[in-house]
């Protein structure tokens, strides 16, 4: 299911004229450290069963990889998103741009400070 989501994401990005050479889609936990250029956009799915520490670690990795003004979009359970949005350490790294909840799931769009 996750791989199919990645394929549809790539297809939609290409339909919206994103250059395929500028896209990197990965099916993994965490972010690759070998990327040379800072990212403009990172999109991720967080699973609450992985634990709060793992989610915060991923968010810290994303902050290190994003260029200033870059966007991080995460989808998770509403509870997990609420915990992330209330985390004071993350608020020093990110500014909340949008938060949306629907049927127990939430989307959080953050901008790197």
C-alpha positions as CSV (number, residue, x, y, z in Angstrom):
1,X,0.0,0.0,0.0
2,X,2.8,2.4,0.8
3,X,4.6,1.7,-2.4
4,X,1.4,2.3,-4.4
5,X,1.1,5.7,-2.6
6,X,4.6,6.6,-3.6
7,X,3.9,5.8,-7.2
8,X,0.8,7.9,-7.2
9,X,2.6,10.7,-5.5
10,X,5.4,10.7,-8.1
11,X,2.8,10.6,-10.9
12,X,0.9,13.6,-9.4
13,X,4.1,15.6,-8.9
14,X,5.1,15.0,-12.6
15,X,1.6,16.0,-13.7
16,X,2.1,19.2,-11.8
17,X,5.3,19.8,-13.8
18,X,7.8,18.9,-11.1
19,X,11.0,17.9,-12.8
20,X,11.5,14.1,-12.3
21,X,15.3,14.7,-11.8
22,X,14.5,16.8,-8.8
23,X,12.3,14.2,-7.1
24,X,13.5,11.6,-4.6
25,X,10.9,9.2,-3.2
26,X,11.9,6.6,-0.6
27,X,10.1,3.9,1.2
28,X,12.0,3.8,4.5
29,X,12.1,4.9,8.1
30,X,14.1,8.0,8.5
31,X,15.8,10.3,6.0
32,X,18.9,9.5,4.0
33,X,21.9,11.5,5.1
34,X,23.7,11.3,1.7
35,X,21.8,14.0,-0.1
36,X,24.0,16.8,-1.1
37,X,21.4,19.6,-1.6
38,X,18.9,20.8,0.9
39,X,15.3,19.8,0.3
40,X,12.5,22.3,-0.5
41,X,9.8,19.8,0.5
42,X,9.6,16.6,2.6
43,X,6.4,14.7,2.9
44,X,6.1,11.8,5.4
45,X,3.7,9.5,7.1
46,X,4.3,9.0,10.8
47,X,3.0,6.0,12.6
48,X,2.1,6.5,16.3
49,X,3.1,2.9,17.1
50,X,6.7,3.7,16.3
51,X,6.7,5.9,19.4
52,X,7.1,9.6,20.2
53,X,10.9,9.4,20.3
54,X,11.0,8.0,16.7
55,X,8.6,10.6,15.5
56,X,10.6,13.5,17.0
57,X,13.9,12.0,15.6
58,X,12.4,12.0,12.1
59,X,11.2,15.6,12.6
60,X,14.7,16.6,13.7
61,X,16.2,14.8,10.7
62,X,13.8,16.7,8.4
63,X,14.7,20.0,10.0
64,X,18.4,19.3,9.2
65,X,17.6,18.4,5.6
66,X,15.3,21.3,4.8
67,X,16.5,24.6,3.5
68,X,15.2,27.6,5.4
69,X,11.7,28.3,4.2
70,X,11.3,24.7,3.1
71,X,8.1,22.8,3.9
72,X,7.5,19.6,5.8
73,X,4.2,17.9,5.4
74,X,3.4,15.0,7.8
75,X,0.3,12.8,8.1
76,X,-0.4,10.9,11.3
77,X,-3.1,10.1,13.8
78,X,-4.7,13.2,15.3
79,X,-3.2,12.4,18.6
80,X,0.4,12.2,17.2
81,X,0.0,15.5,15.3
82,X,-1.3,17.2,18.4
83,X,1.7,16.0,20.4
84,X,4.1,17.2,17.6
85,X,2.3,20.5,17.3
86,X,2.6,21.1,21.1
87,X,6.4,20.2,21.2
88,X,8.4,23.2,22.2
89,X,11.6,22.0,20.7
90,X,9.9,21.6,17.3
91,X,8.4,25.1,17.5
92,X,12.0,26.5,17.5
93,X,12.7,24.7,14.2
94,X,9.4,25.0,12.5
95,X,6.5,27.4,12.0
96,X,3.0,25.9,11.6
97,X,1.4,26.8,8.3
98,X,-1.6,24.5,8.2
99,X,-3.2,21.8,10.3
100,X,-6.2,19.8,9.2
101,X,-8.0,16.9,10.8
102,X,-10.4,14.4,9.2
103,X,-11.7,11.0,10.4
104,X,-9.0,10.5,13.1
105,X,-6.1,11.4,10.8
106,X,-4.4,14.8,10.7
107,X,-2.1,16.7,8.3
108,X,0.4,19.1,9.6
109,X,2.3,21.5,7.2
110,X,5.3,23.2,8.7
111,X,7.9,25.7,7.4
112,X,11.5,25.5,8.4
113,X,12.7,28.6,10.3
